[in-house]
Amino acid sequence: MFNDTPLFINGMTVGVILFQTAIIAPAVFTALSGSDSSVFLRKVFPKFFIFLVALGAIANVTAIIVEDGQAIIISGATVAFAVFAYLLIPMTNKSRDEGDERTFKRLHLASVLLTVAILILNAVGLVI
């Protein structure tokens, strides 16, 4: 059963990302005003990426213990991508606050692409 832990965490990671992007984000934009949604999202997204780092780290330690090479790579990449996305948050917020839409769009796109990469890696981890 312990051998299946990285697989279980792959599923959790996919579920967390899908829940955040398909349920939470759309609900925020329809239920809250622009300034309220900004405040909410600035609180949620750091926690979202920290949670992905935690899931990836737990999966990585477990994958090392059970000597699952593919799971080590997937969980390691999950940690790296989530840390990088987390580190982009202050720059993304600053560019938005300063009205630098070009930089904001680039940074936001980078965080979206990192999140999609985490999603795809973990989904692939469920089927290989």
BALUMMAR-53663 format. One record per residue: y, z, x of N, C-alpha, C, O in turn; residue number from 1. Coordinates in pm, whole numbers, plus 50000, padded with zeros to 5 digits. Layout:
% residues N
> Y_Z_X_Y_Z_X_Y_Z_X_Y_Z_X_NUM
...
This chain:
% residues 128
> 49880_50000_50082_50000_50000_50000_50126_50000_50086_50222_49930_50055_1
> 50127_50078_50194_50241_50083_50284_50271_49945_50342_50387_49913_50369_2
> 50167_49864_50360_50184_49728_50413_50267_49640_50320_50328_49543_50365_3
> 50270_49673_50191_50345_49594_50093_50491_49637_50080_50566_49575_50005_4
> 50531_49739_50150_50668_49790_50137_50773_49685_50170_50870_49671_50095_5
> 50759_49610_50281_50862_49506_50305_50871_49405_50190_50981_49361_50155_6
> 50759_49369_50132_50757_49276_50019_50829_49338_49898_50907_49271_49831_7
> 50803_49463_49873_50869_49535_49763_51021_49536_49784_51097_49516_49690_8
> 51062_49560_49908_51206_49565_49937_51268_49426_49928_51384_49413_49889_9
> 51192_49321_49964_51242_49184_49941_51276_49167_49794_51383_49114_49760_10
> 51188_49210_49707_51211_49198_49563_51331_49280_49517_51410_49234_49434_11
> 51345_49400_49571_51461_49483_49536_51590_49415_49579_51689_49415_49505_12
> 51589_49358_49698_51709_49292_49751_51748_49174_49663_51865_49157_49629_13
> 51650_49093_49626_51676_48980_49536_51731_49031_49404_51828_48976_49351_14
> 51672_49135_49350_51716_49190_49223_51858_49245_49229_51937_49223_49136_15
> 51891_49315_49335_52026_49371_49350_52130_49259_49356_52234_49267_49291_16
> 52102_49156_49434_52198_49046_49446_52213_48972_49313_52324_48941_49272_17
> 52103_48945_49247_52111_48875_49118_52184_48959_49014_52264_48907_48936_18
> 52157_49089_49012_52225_49178_48918_52375_49179_48944_52455_49171_48851_19
> 52413_49191_49072_52555_49194_49108_52625_49064_49069_52734_49066_49012_20
> 52563_48951_49100_52631_48823_49079_52621_48772_48936_52711_48704_48888_21
> 52512_48803_48868_52492_48749_48733_52541_48843_48624_52572_48798_48513_22
> 52548_48972_48651_52582_49067_48545_52714_49141_48576_52807_49138_48495_23
> 52721_49205_48690_52837_49289_48721_52965_49206_48737_53063_49229_48667_24
> 52964_49110_48829_53087_49033_48857_53142_48962_48732_53261_48973_48704_25
> 53058_48890_48656_53113_48826_48536_53168_48926_48434_53270_48900_48369_26
> 53102_49040_48420_53149_49142_48325_53284_49197_48368_53371_49221_48284_27
> 53301_49217_48497_53428_49269_48548_53541_49173_48516_53647_49215_48469_28
> 53518_49044_48541_53625_48947_48520_53658_48925_48373_53769_48884_48341_29
> 53565_48951_48284_53594_48935_48141_53645_49064_48077_53714_49058_47975_30
> 53613_49180_48135_53649_49306_48072_53773_49371_48131_53837_49453_48064_31
> 53808_49336_48254_53920_49404_48319_54033_49305_48350_54010_49186_48369_32
> 54155_49359_48356_54269_49275_48395_54258_49241_48543_54174_49296_48614_33
> 54342_49151_48588_54339_49107_48727_54351_49221_48826_54274_49228_48922_34
> 54448_49310_48805_54467_49420_48901_54354_49522_48891_54310_49575_48992_35
> 54308_49549_48768_54197_49643_48752_54068_49589_48811_53992_49663_48874_36
> 54043_49459_48792_53921_49401_48848_53927_49403_49000_53825_49425_49065_37
> 54043_49381_49056_54059_49386_49202_54027_49525_49256_53956_49539_49355_38
> 54080_49628_49190_54054_49766_49232_53904_49795_49224_53846_49852_49316_39
> 53843_49757_49114_53700_49780_49094_53617_49709_49201_53530_49769_49263_40
> 53644_49581_49221_53565_49502_49317_53584_49552_49460_53491_49544_49541_41
> 53701_49602_49491_53724_49656_49626_53647_49785_49649_53623_49824_49763_42
> 53609_49850_49542_53525_49970_49553_53376_49932_49556_53298_49995_49627_43
> 53339_49831_49479_53198_49795_49464_53143_49718_49582_53033_49748_49630_44
> 53216_49618_49630_53159_49531_49732_53126_49599_49864_53022_49566_49923_45
> 53206_49691_49914_53160_49762_50035_53027_49835_50011_52938_49834_50096_46
> 53016_49899_49895_52892_49971_49863_52775_49873_49846_52663_49904_49885_47
> 52801_49757_49789_52700_49653_49772_52643_49611_49907_52521_49605_49924_48
> 52731_49582_50002_52683_49539_50133_52617_49653_50210_52520_49630_50282_49
> 52668_49775_50197_52604_49890_50262_52464_49909_50205_52370_49938_50279_50
> 52450_49893_50074_52318_49906_50012_52222_49798_50064_52105_49826_50090_51
> 52272_49675_50079_52188_49568_50135_52149_49599_50280_52037_49571_50321_52
> 52242_49657_50357_52208_49699_50494_52098_49804_50491_52003_49797_50568_53
> 52112_49902_50402_52011_50008_50392_51875_49952_50353_51773_49988_50413_54
> 51872_49865_50254_51744_49804_50214_51684_49726_50330_51564_49737_50357_55
> 51766_49646_50398_51717_49568_50510_51666_49656_50623_51563_49625_50684_56
> 51736_49765_50651_51695_49855_50759_51562_49923_50727_51476_49935_50813_57
> 51547_49967_50603_51420_50030_50562_51307_49928_50573_51198_49958_50622_58
> 51333_49807_50525_51232_49701_50534_51200_49670_50680_51085_49645_50714_59
> 51302_49670_50766_51281_49637_50906_51195_49742_50975_51102_49708_51047_60
> 51226_49868_50954_51146_49975_51014_51002_49967_50964_50908_49977_51043_61
> 50986_49947_50836_50852_49937_50779_50778_49815_50834_50660_49824_50866_62
> 50847_49703_50844_50784_49580_50895_50741_49599_51041_50637_49548_51081_63
> 50821_49670_51118_50783_49699_51257_50658_49786_51261_50567_49762_51340_64
> 50654_49887_51176_50539_49978_51172_50411_49903_51135_50306_49925_51196_65
> 50420_49814_51036_50300_49742_50991_50278_49611_51069_50184_49537_51042_66
> 50367_49586_51165_50357_49469_51253_50354_49337_51177_50268_49252_51198_67
> 50452_49322_51086_50466_49199_51007_50583_49120_51064_50699_49147_51032_68
> 50552_49022_51147_50655_48945_51217_50754_48876_51127_50874_48879_51152_69
> 50705_48813_51021_50796_48743_50929_50890_48842_50860_51009_48815_50844_70
> 50836_48955_50819_50918_49056_50752_51020_49116_50849_51130_49151_50808_71
> 50985_49127_50976_51080_49176_51077_51199_49081_51086_51314_49125_51090_72
> 51171_48952_51088_51278_48852_51099_51365_48853_50973_51488_48855_50983_73
> 51302_48852_50857_51378_48849_50731_51463_48975_50715_51581_48966_50681_74
> 51404_49090_50740_51480_49215_50723_51588_49229_50830_51696_49281_50802_75
> 51560_49184_50951_51661_49189_51057_51779_49100_51023_51895_49139_51041_76
> 51750_48980_50974_51858_48889_50933_51935_48947_50814_52057_48933_50807_77
> 51866_49011_50723_51931_49075_50609_52032_49178_50657_52146_49181_50611_78
> 51990_49262_50750_52081_49364_50805_52201_49297_50872_52316_49334_50847_79
> 52174_49200_50958_52282_49135_51033_52382_49066_50940_52503_49081_50957_80
> 52331_48990_50843_52420_48918_50752_52500_49014_50664_52618_48992_50640_81
> 52436_49122_50617_52506_49218_50532_52612_49294_50611_52720_49321_50558_82
> 52583_49329_50736_52683_49396_50821_52802_49302_50842_52917_49344_50832_83
> 52774_49177_50872_52882_49081_50895_52967_49065_50768_53090_49064_50776_84
> 52903_49054_50653_52977_49041_50526_53061_49166_50502_53175_49157_50456_85
> 53005_49282_50532_53080_49408_50517_53205_49408_50606_53312_49450_50564_86
> 53188_49360_50728_53300_49358_50823_53409_49258_50783_53523_49271_50827_87
> 53374_49159_50702_53473_49063_50654_53564_49120_50545_53673_49067_50521_88
> 53520_49225_50479_53593_49278_50363_53738_49314_50394_53826_49270_50321_89
> 53767_49390_50499_53909_49424_50524_53996_49301_50549_54110_49295_50502_90
> 53943_49203_50621_54021_49081_50647_54041_49001_50518_54148_48944_50496_91
> 53940_48998_50435_53949_48927_50307_54054_48993_50219_54139_48925_50161_92
> 54048_49126_50209_54147_49199_50128_54288_49181_50183_54382_49162_50105_93
> 54304_49185_50315_54436_49169_50375_54493_49031_50345_54610_49018_50310_94
> 54409_48928_50358_54459_48793_50332_54500_48778_50186_54598_48710_50155_95
> 54426_48840_50096_54461_48836_49953_54593_48909_49929_54680_48858_49858_96
> 54606_49027_49988_54728_49106_49970_54851_49036_50025_54960_49049_49969_97
> 54834_48962_50133_54946_48893_50195_54972_48755_50134_55064_48685_50176_98
> 54891_48716_50036_54909_48588_49970_54864_48469_50052_54903_48355_50025_99
> 54782_48494_50153_54730_48388_50239_54602_48332_50175_54491_48366_50214_100
> 54622_48246_50075_54509_48196_49995_54409_48115_50078_54288_48121_50054_101
> 54459_48040_50175_54368_47958_50257_54269_48047_50334_54148_48021_50333_102
> 54321_48150_50399_54234_48242_50473_54144_48319_50376_54025_48337_50402_103
> 54202_48363_50265_54121_48435_50166_54002_48350_50120_53889_48398_50116_104
> 54027_48225_50087_53919_48138_50039_53813_48118_50145_53694_48117_50113_105
> 53852_48103_50269_53755_48087_50378_53670_48212_50395_53547_48204_50406_106
> 53735_48327_50398_53662_48453_50416_53573_48483_50297_53459_48527_50313_107
> 53625_48458_50177_53544_48480_50058_53423_48387_50058_53312_48431_50027_108
> 53443_48261_50093_53332_48167_50102_53229_48214_50204_53108_48204_50181_109
> 53276_48265_50316_53183_48315_50418_53099_48430_50363_52978_48434_50387_110
> 53160_48522_50290_53083_48634_50234_52987_48586_50127_52876_48639_50115_111
> 53028_48488_50048_52938_48432_49947_52819_48363_50015_52705_48382_49973_112
> 52844_48285_50118_52736_48216_50188_52642_48315_50256_52520_48293_50259_113
> 52695_48422_50311_52609_48526_50371_52521_48590_50263_52403_48616_50286_114
> 52580_48616_50147_52503_48676_50038_52395_48580_49989_52283_48622_49963_115
> 52428_48452_49977_52328_48352_49937_52217_48343_50041_52100_48330_50007_116
> 52254_48349_50168_52153_48346_50274_52059_48466_50262_51938_48451_50277_117
> 52114_48584_50237_52031_48703_50217_51939_48685_50098_51820_48717_50104_118
> 51993_48632_49989_51914_48606_49869_51798_48511_49899_51683_48539_49864_119
> 51828_48400_49963_51724_48300_49992_51619_48356_50087_51499_48338_50063_120
> 51662_48423_50193_51567_48480_50289_51471_48576_50218_51350_48571_50240_121
> 51525_48661_50136_51440_48760_50069_51354_48699_49960_51242_48745_49936_122
> 51403_48595_49894_51320_48524_49797_51204_48454_49868_51091_48455_49820_123
> 51235_48394_49981_51128_48329_50062_51027_48436_50105_50906_48411_50107_124
> 51077_48553_50141_50988_48663_50179_50892_48704_50070_50786_48761_50097_125
> 50928_48677_49947_50839_48710_49835_50721_48613_49822_50617_48647_49765_126
> 50739_48492_49874_50635_48390_49853_50558_48351_49979_50460_48276_49970_127
> 50601_48400_50096_50524_48365_50216_50435_48479_50261_50363_48466_50360_128
